[in-house]
Amino acid sequence: MLFAGALVSTALCSALASAPAVVEGPKSDPVADAQKLFHTGQTKYETHDYPGAIEAFTGAYTIAEEIEDANRRDLALARLRYNLARAHVYAYDVDAKSEHLELASRLIADYRANERAVGKDPDTDTDVKKLEDDLARRERALERIVARAQTPAPPPNTNVDNPAQARTQKRAGITLVALAAPFAGLAVAGGLMGAQANNAFVNVTTQDARMAAQSRGRTGNILFGVGVGLAVASAASGATLIGLSFKSRRADLALEATPTALVFSGEF
């Protein structure tokens, strides 16, 4: 893979090669030194050593700032910004450091500004558009990761983690449902007592007998009301506890991604 496209690499090399090299005694040649580091960075990029490429391109950028010819210097620095942006985009795939994406975005913006300053339209540059698309995909992926990390986890289901509590709920529920039957019997007995008292009140002739029948009727009505209330409450509470005990034994169905497959967990 040619780094940043053949045109970008050729343009950078041309910019560095055409810059005047003035060597006075032991003084270093910024053009030659920058070219050397650029080629080192290109090799590291092509072998997927993106952190190494960033280091080499940054070194080349520092040296290229010393080129005396202003036009050649600006052209070389602009091309190095582009190459650094690409290296940062792919370095994010290696270490997942978000600062790579931020630096790449700034470097691309600087490169675009330089292109417009020299009368070029960066929007027509397919290499720039591809680089921006690569950057945008990684930025969106990072946004999703951050959003998931900030989403609060649901509270744990204590019943799932405590099977003993589920068994206790089930036993209590069965007991309450069973008690509904005698409570219902109490209601039936109270209803019969009330009916008999009402019949006696109508048929007896003495005042004492009528008063006794009236008292039995009130007692029967009380027993009927209490029996019905207890039977309904006991049955409803028992059914609720039994339902909770079964729910606590059943984990929610979940689909989890693993490095090798998709795994279903929980009970249907």
Secondary structure as UniProt FT lines:
FT   TURN            3..4
FT   HELIX           5..18
FT   TURN            25..26
FT   HELIX           30..46
FT   TURN            47..48
FT   HELIX           50..64
FT   TURN            65..66
FT   HELIX           70..95
FT   HELIX           98..117
FT   TURN            118..119
FT   HELIX           122..124
FT   HELIX           126..150
FT   HELIX           158..161
FT   HELIX           163..203
FT   HELIX           207..248
FT   STRAND          254..257
FT   STRAND          262..265
//
